[in-house]
Amino acid sequence: MEKIDNTALFKIGYGLYVVTSKQGDKDNGLIVNAVMQVTSTPNRVAVAINKLNYSHDIIKNTGVMNVNCIDTTAPFSLFERFGFKSGRDTDKFNDLDFSRSDNGLAQLNGNVNAVLSLKVETYTDLGTHGMFICSVSEAKVLSENPTMTYDYYQNNVKPKKQSEKKKGFVCKICGYVYEGDTLPTDFICPLCKHPASDFEPIE
């Protein structure tokens, strides 16, 4: 009998966040779901980021980041902006309303209810991901809107399967659609970073 049912892991609750960083004159940001406060005295926050992401390298080099807590007003376009494109070749902040916190990094002015400015204290290599353990240098509440959870995103924000017949594969985790007859075995979802095994054919 199989001892590990991976769908059991889907029951772990997650929030959704835009993590912003900056190297030189270039701002960058990405969507993450692995953020948690690990201690309160002193304040320490853990953030896990896939090592394939451009932001991972920026944060490892600079040692600072902002965590923007996405709230339930956020549209799908926010996830497209920060989740479907790479900051290596895209300006994710073009035409976006944002300001800067005291550490000089971008903070979103809409669709987030709080911003945490973090300074990296330690780094742990987790294989596919890097774990940043950070101290909190600044924290502010921007609105009283509820925080968007992964479950809320799946049920209320991500596009529903289209009724028209399309050839492709849909990510069972976040709803990202890969169009094509064959899904590469090494494909990684650009939004949630899950592998090809978490995709299913569009029926």
HELIX and SHEET records of a PDB file:
HELIX    1   1 ASN A    6  LYS A   11  5                                   6    
HELIX    2   2 TYR A   54  THR A   62  1                                   9    
HELIX    3   3 PHE A   76  GLY A   83  1                                   8    
HELIX    4   4 TYR A  150  TYR A  152  1                                   3    
HELIX    5   5 TYR A  153  VAL A  157  3                                   5    
HELIX    6   6 ALA A  196  ASP A  198  5                                   3    
SHEET    1   A 7 LYS A  26  VAL A  32  0                                        
SHEET    2   A 7 TYR A  17  GLN A  23 -1                                        
SHEET    3   A 7 VAL A  64  ILE A  70 -1                                        
SHEET    4   A 7 VAL A 112  ASP A 125 -1                                        
SHEET    5   A 7 HIS A 129  VAL A 141 -1                                        
SHEET    6   A 7 ASN A  43  ASN A  50 -1                                        
SHEET    7   A 7 VAL A  35  SER A  40 -1                                        
SHEET    1   B 2 PHE A  98  ARG A 100  0                                        
SHEET    2   B 2 ALA A 106  LEU A 108 -1                                        
SHEET    1   C 3 VAL A 177  GLU A 179  0                                        
SHEET    2   C 3 GLY A 168  CYS A 171 -1                                        
SHEET    3   C 3 PHE A 199  PRO A 201 -1                                        
END                                                                             
